[in-house]
Amino acid sequence: APGIARKLIERIGSRCADAAKKIGYRGAGTFEFLFENEEFYFIEMNTRVQVEHPVTEMITGIDIVQQQIRVAAGQKLMFRQKDIVLKGHAIECRINAEDPFRFTPSPGRISHWHPPGGLGVRVDSHAYTNYLVPPHYDSMIAKVITYGDSREQAMARMRIALSEMAVEGIQTNLALHRELLADARFMQGGTSIHYLEQKLAQRPQP
């Protein structure tokens, strides 16, 4: 988060850890906040492994799912809080089977599936060529995560990864991700909680 001071992030992290201790929570969980005008606003706590957990895994080297299983089995974590070191930058794009303008689900059969690869690129997905995307569940069909020593490198790798990825037969939000990763305001890191709403309002409608 280039617009948020590291000390402020550490302070919020400590508060989250204290809150988990006070309620006696054991297991993977995620605290969510909005950040505006140098203030954090609590939204919710998700008592599960979060969709975005690969971002944390990439910058810490910790397998969160493995640790969650250990805790559920009554075992201890393999590290202490002081052992965790944040290194580099990571970014995640959720690839959804949905109308890129109305964001409504776009179920159907994938006629061609080509995920990206390469250094610093991770793809978590269950999809494949000829896979039938059902209408009954979440529309996400893949997560593309990239890592870099700097935010710029992580974004550059994501732009390449998204350009390599191909999904045919259904509608997806791939084009939107490519558009956002090429947006100067996003690249500079000066976005706010209103960024996407404003960005979408400027898009020409089909």
RAWOCOR-V205809 format. One record per residue. N is the residue number from 1. RES is the residue in one small letter. PHI is phi in whole degrees, 0 to 359 (NA if undefined). OMEGA is omega in degrees with one decimal (* if undefined). NEAR is the number of other ideal C-beta (glycine too) atoms within 10 Angstrom. Layout:
N,RES,PHI,OMEGA,NEAR ; N,RES,PHI,OMEGA,NEAR
This chain:
1,a,NA,-174.0,11 ; 2,p,295,-177.7,10 ; 3,g,268,-177.5,11 ; 4,i,238,-178.6,13 ; 5,a,298,-178.8,10 ; 6,r,301,180.0,9 ; 7,k,297,179.3,8 ; 8,l,292,177.7,14 ; 9,i,297,179.5,14 ; 10,e,296,-179.7,11 ; 11,r,294,178.0,12 ; 12,i,294,178.0,16 ; 13,g,299,178.4,13 ; 14,s,295,178.7,11 ; 15,r,295,178.8,13 ; 16,c,295,179.1,16 ; 17,a,297,178.5,12 ; 18,d,297,-179.9,9 ; 19,a,296,179.7,14 ; 20,a,297,178.5,16 ; 21,k,295,-175.7,9 ; 22,k,294,179.8,8 ; 23,i,268,178.4,8 ; 24,g,69,-176.4,6 ; 25,y,279,175.9,12 ; 26,r,234,179.7,9 ; 27,g,123,178.8,12 ; 28,a,289,179.0,19 ; 29,g,198,-178.0,17 ; 30,t,226,172.7,16 ; 31,f,266,179.9,18 ; 32,e,246,-179.8,12 ; 33,f,224,163.8,13 ; 34,l,258,179.6,11 ; 35,f,235,-180.0,16 ; 36,e,207,179.6,11 ; 37,n,54,177.2,6 ; 38,e,63,178.4,9 ; 39,e,230,175.0,9 ; 40,f,264,178.1,16 ; 41,y,236,-176.4,11 ; 42,f,293,177.0,13 ; 43,i,256,-175.9,10 ; 44,e,192,169.9,9 ; 45,m,241,176.3,15 ; 46,n,263,-176.6,13 ; 47,t,270,-178.4,11 ; 48,r,192,172.4,12 ; 49,v,288,-174.6,15 ; 50,q,280,179.1,15 ; 51,v,304,-175.9,15 ; 52,e,275,-175.3,15 ; 53,h,301,177.5,21 ; 54,p,299,178.3,20 ; 55,v,298,178.0,20 ; 56,t,296,179.8,17 ; 57,e,298,-177.6,19 ; 58,m,293,-175.9,22 ; 59,i,265,177.4,17 ; 60,t,241,-176.7,17 ; 61,g,77,-178.7,12 ; 62,i,259,176.0,17 ; 63,d,276,-174.7,13 ; 64,i,294,180.0,15 ; 65,v,296,177.7,13 ; 66,q,300,-179.0,11 ; 67,q,293,177.2,19 ; 68,q,297,178.8,17 ; 69,i,295,178.6,12 ; 70,r,299,-179.4,14 ; 71,v,296,179.7,14 ; 72,a,297,179.7,11 ; 73,a,272,178.1,7 ; 74,g,85,179.6,7 ; 75,q,267,179.7,10 ; 76,k,271,173.7,9 ; 77,l,296,-177.7,12 ; 78,m,270,-177.4,11 ; 79,f,203,174.4,12 ; 80,r,248,-178.4,8 ; 81,q,305,-177.9,9 ; 82,k,292,-179.8,6 ; 83,d,278,-176.4,10 ; 84,i,282,179.0,13 ; 85,v,237,177.4,8 ; 86,l,278,-176.8,11 ; 87,k,226,176.4,11 ; 88,g,78,-177.7,16 ; 89,h,224,177.6,20 ; 90,a,220,179.2,23 ; 91,i,220,-178.4,18 ; 92,e,233,174.2,18 ; 93,c,242,175.8,21 ; 94,r,273,177.7,15 ; 95,i,267,-176.5,22 ; 96,n,249,173.3,22 ; 97,a,274,-175.6,25 ; 98,e,205,175.1,21 ; 99,d,297,-175.0,15 ; 100,p,290,179.4,17 ; 101,f,252,-177.1,15 ; 102,r,262,179.2,11 ; 103,f,61,174.4,13 ; 104,t,268,-177.5,9 ; 105,p,303,178.6,19 ; 106,s,232,-179.7,20 ; 107,p,291,179.4,15 ; 108,g,150,-177.0,15 ; 109,r,264,176.8,12 ; 110,i,279,-178.0,19 ; 111,s,276,177.9,12 ; 112,h,211,-177.9,10 ; 113,w,228,178.4,18 ; 114,h,223,178.6,11 ; 115,p,281,178.8,18 ; 116,p,279,177.0,19 ; 117,g,204,178.1,11 ; 118,g,118,-177.8,10 ; 119,l,299,176.8,8 ; 120,g,77,-178.2,19 ; 121,v,246,177.7,18 ; 122,r,231,177.4,18 ; 123,v,233,173.9,17 ; 124,d,253,-176.7,14 ; 125,s,200,174.6,14 ; 126,h,247,-173.2,8 ; 127,a,275,178.9,19 ; 128,y,196,177.4,10 ; 129,t,300,-178.1,13 ; 130,n,82,176.6,11 ; 131,y,289,179.3,18 ; 132,l,263,178.8,12 ; 133,v,284,-176.9,22 ; 134,p,283,-179.8,12 ; 135,p,272,-169.4,11 ; 136,h,267,-171.6,6 ; 137,y,237,176.8,9 ; 138,d,304,-174.8,11 ; 139,s,277,-178.3,22 ; 140,m,290,179.4,18 ; 141,i,245,179.0,22 ; 142,a,194,169.9,21 ; 143,k,237,176.3,18 ; 144,v,252,-178.1,25 ; 145,i,237,176.2,23 ; 146,t,235,-179.5,29 ; 147,y,237,175.0,22 ; 148,g,207,176.8,19 ; 149,d,296,178.0,11 ; 150,s,231,177.8,10 ; 151,r,298,-179.4,16 ; 152,e,298,179.7,13 ; 153,q,292,178.1,15 ; 154,a,298,179.4,23 ; 155,m,292,179.3,19 ; 156,a,298,178.3,16 ; 157,r,293,177.9,22 ; 158,m,293,178.9,26 ; 159,r,300,178.6,16 ; 160,i,294,-179.1,16 ; 161,a,299,-179.4,24 ; 162,l,293,178.8,21 ; 163,s,289,179.8,12 ; 164,e,278,-173.6,14 ; 165,m,286,179.1,22 ; 166,a,224,176.0,12 ; 167,v,226,-178.0,22 ; 168,e,238,178.7,12 ; 169,g,105,178.2,18 ; 170,i,222,174.3,20 ; 171,q,274,176.9,20 ; 172,t,220,177.7,24 ; 173,n,262,179.3,23 ; 174,l,304,-177.9,19 ; 175,a,298,178.8,12 ; 176,l,296,178.4,19 ; 177,h,299,178.6,21 ; 178,r,298,179.3,16 ; 179,e,296,-178.7,15 ; 180,l,293,-178.9,19 ; 181,l,289,177.8,20 ; 182,a,258,-177.0,12 ; 183,d,281,-176.3,13 ; 184,a,300,-178.9,7 ; 185,r,296,178.1,13 ; 186,f,292,-178.2,16 ; 187,m,297,179.9,16 ; 188,q,285,178.1,10 ; 189,g,83,-177.8,13 ; 190,g,263,-177.3,11 ; 191,t,278,177.9,17 ; 192,s,236,179.0,14 ; 193,i,292,179.9,10 ; 194,h,261,-172.9,9 ; 195,y,303,-174.7,14 ; 196,l,295,178.6,13 ; 197,e,301,179.5,9 ; 198,q,292,-179.4,11 ; 199,k,296,-178.6,16 ; 200,l,293,179.7,11 ; 201,a,294,-178.9,7 ; 202,q,271,-176.6,6 ; 203,r,284,175.1,11 ; 204,p,291,-179.8,5 ; 205,q,278,-178.7,5 ; 206,p,292,*,7
